[in-house]
């Protein structure tokens, strides 16, 4: 006798399994990066049990602001759990409080040029991009950067609060474009 399986029950069971696996991965510190600023794929986030330093690769929630609202509308940021319903960013800390940011055709930090920091005047859709004006990084703020030429980072939105740090980001299983 052949047993007929209920297709609806199979779909529900598979959906519950997928939700359970996703929740366990989230609670375990795993995240999926879907943006090209850093390799796409699975990343692990570990707690930051020290002061953040230049060179750290962090997962950080941007603050809720008009700048990030526009960035979300333009598609620079994905939907996610951060304020304003945006996804956290994976970015390298390029400067910390007190460091001086100079902006021209590219970025310099304390007078030293930042590699791969050339500014773009328009995004891929031809919309105008405004550069950060420069200045000292305020206390408890970070200047973030990615080597990816099309990255939406502090070159455009300026320093953001360090309080948004979720943790240090480490690639687990990633794929280069």
Protein Blocks (a to p, Z undefined) as FASTA:
>chain_A
ZZdddfklmmmmmmmmmmmmmmmmmmnopacdfbfkbccddddddddfbdcdehiacddd
ddddfklmmmmmnopaccdfbehiiacdddddfbdehiacdddfbcceehiacehiaccf
bdfkopacdddebdaddehiacdddfblklccfklnopadfklpnbdcddfbdcdZZ
